Amino acid sequence: MRALVTGGTGFLGRRLVGALLARGMAVRCLVRPGSEVGPLLGAAPGGNGLEIRRGTLGRIDADPTVASGCDVVFHLAAALSGPAAVLFMDNVVGTRKLIEVASRCGVRRFVLVSSLAVYGTEHLRAWDVLDESCPLDPQPHRRDAYTYSKVAQEEVAWEAHRAGRLPLAVVRPGVIYGAGRDCLTHRVGLRFGGLVVRMGGKQPLPYVHVDNCAEALALTGIVPDIEGESFNVVDDNPPTGRELLEQYRRAVRRVRVLPLRPFAVRALSRLNEWYHNRSGGQLPAVLTVYKSQATWKPLRYSNGKAKAVLKWSPRVGFTEGLEATFAWLRQPQPTASTEG
């Protein structure tokens, strides 16, 4: 069995390539020119089973054979930040081109790595369960450019699936953490240098360890008869924002914390939104009620479908995963900003 992987040099992609090679699969990685491939080669001693193909999604139609002979495509490559036009070009237009190539090559499974952020949660009450029955956000433009691009990316893929051109399965990971990436994210609060504005604090964090996520992806590529399905991938028993921040301060560094209770988060969001409108956009709408509810509303996150259908279970627990992450964070590390 042969797989094509985009984003294979990224934080998650490297683990996926290793997981696929460990299963005896041949892996072809589409890697941008100039990208470092040392970590990938380390996952395949002697290069056994690994093929590196240089190219970009924007010009993938110039190499229509990139998916030839591949049974499954794992599409991980994504822009995580930048202007809306760049995010749309990379995450939507690039995906559309890859879909066309994969369709012409007759791949048997296309695994799209989306995000738990694509869900619309406005209709959910506090402590409701977010699972795969929840709809995609109908107003992603009210969130941020990344969320908008990921919702549009999914819509492009689902459209091709409904047209019979793409045997699609979608994986929606929560916040991916592990050694190599900071675990103190926007789900905890807003960070300004050494100050963290903790938003709420009682909400469970929809986190998933990078190795657990890679395992779920590998299974999505090989479990039969799951075309047309989507899977949320989050770990069991996640910590709350307050718990994670307390552990972080003990194990890594004593960042300053400004706690905001939920009513204060709502009030600040309304104030920011009001002044943004009143000033004609001079003050950016960093916080709005819609954004705040989507990010910090306390919800419960189900991974039951992934467990039942994929027979997946998170092997790395939070205690083990956080200890390794904290150990990495205590060392001087360069800032990671791209996904392979």
Secondary structure, DSSP 8 states (H G I E B T S, - for coil): -EEEEESTTSHHHHHHHHHHHHTT-EEEEEE-TT---HHHHHHSGGGTTEEEEE--GGGGGG-TTTTTT-SEEEE--B--SS-HHHHHIIIIIHHHHHHHHHHHHT-SEEEEE--GGGB--TT--TT-EE-TTS-B-S-GGGT-HHHHHHHHHHHHHHHHHHTTS--EEEEEE-EEEBTTB-S--TTTEEEETTEEEEE-S-SB--EEEHHHHHHHHHHHHHSSS-TTEEEEE--SS--BHHHHHHHHHHHT---EEEEE-HHHHHHHHHHHHHHHHHTTTSS-----HHHHHHHHS--EE--HHHHHHH-----S-HHHHHHHHHHHHTS-------B-
